[in-house]
Amino acid sequence: RKETEVIPAYEKYVQENFKRTPGYSFVYIDNDEIPELIVDGSYNAYGAYICTYMNGMVTSEYMIDGWFSIIEQENLIHNMYGKMGRYGDAIWMIQDGTFVCIAEGKAECMRDENGYEMMDDEGGYLGFYYYWNGQEVSEEVYHTNLAQIFDDEKSTRVDAFSFYDTISEAYANFPFH
């Protein structure tokens, strides 16, 4: 079924939805028998997409900045993103073929009344405000909440995957098919 139904569906979806796709890889994120497809942009600014297949349909979710980790077959994705004093962590899962953000934290550097980053004498940020699911929290609570949902020790970062030029080549080299 994967070779005759899922792989062609992924190929069609990518062809119809992406202009620039330099690399592909497969991974099992949720706990079904169908692997998810990673469409990697090869550099952070492009980001990456994770595609999933269910009931004849492919859906995808954009991973901001292209940096994410997954816990294979535990249905957890951690997207880390940010720049210029604004950073975030979004935790995703796949439910019924749809990507759902189950938690999100943001850290924003302190800014002056004009909106400029407040820096110390060595050029570092003066401090941060932390938010978890829209509520302001301490830095400690932020990191505790993140660790309770996503265990980094069990995760694999996207840069650890091997990427291939075609979806067929990526699937042929996927060790679990």
Buried (B, 14 or more C-beta within 10 A) or exposed (E): EBEEEBBEBBBEBBEEEEEEBEBBBBBBBBEBEBBBBBBBBEEEEBBBBBBBBBEEEBBBBBBBBBBBBBBBEBBBBBBBBBEEBBBBBBBBBBEEBEBEEBBBBBBBBEBEEEEEBEBEEEEEBEEBBBBBEEEEBEEEBBBEBBEEBBEEEEBEEBEEBEBBEEBBEBBEBBEEE
